[in-house]
C-alpha cells in the first residue's frame, strides 16, 4: 500500500506557506485584494505585492 504525501506539487511546491493560501483565496474564491487582506490580516498593498511575486514565480 502506498503512502500519502502532504507536500505540494509543482508549481505550488515553490510557493511559501504564506503564498499558497493567498493564491487560493484570490483565485479560487474570487475575493478582492481588500477581502483577502482582511482574512489574512495584512494590508491590501502587501497582498497585491505578494500576488505579483507569486505570478512571477509561476511564470518562470
N, C-alpha and C positions, 0 to 999 in steps of 0.2 A: 504494500500500500504506500502511495506517495505521501510526501509531507507538504503541508500548505505553507506557502511563504507569505510573509507580511511586507515584503519590500515592494516598492513601486517599480513599475516597468517603464522603460523609455517611452516617451520623452520625459515622463514625470519623475523619473529617478534622479534627474539632475536638478530638481527643484527642492527648496528647503521646506521644512515643516511649517514655515510661515507662508510660503508661496503657494503650496498646494491648496490649502483651504481658501485662500484669497482667490485663486483662479476658479475654483469650483463655485464659490459664491457668486462671482461676477459672471461666469459663462453659463453655468447650469441653471441658476435661478433667475438670471437676468436682472439682478439687483443693480442699482446705480452705485456710483462711487461713494456717494453720501451714505447710502444704506449699508454698504459693505463696511465703510469706516465706522459707522455706529455699532455694527455687530462685532467687529474685531477690536474696537477701542483705539483706533489710530485716526489721525487727521486724514481727510479725503485727499489732500495733496500727497501724503505718504502712500496711500493706496494707489493713486494714479501713477506715481513714480515707480513703485514696485511692480505694477502691472506692465508698465513699459519695459522694465528689466526682464520680466518673465517672457514677454513677447520676443525680446531679443534672444534670450536663451533658446527658446523653442524654434526660432528661425535658423539657428546655426546648423 
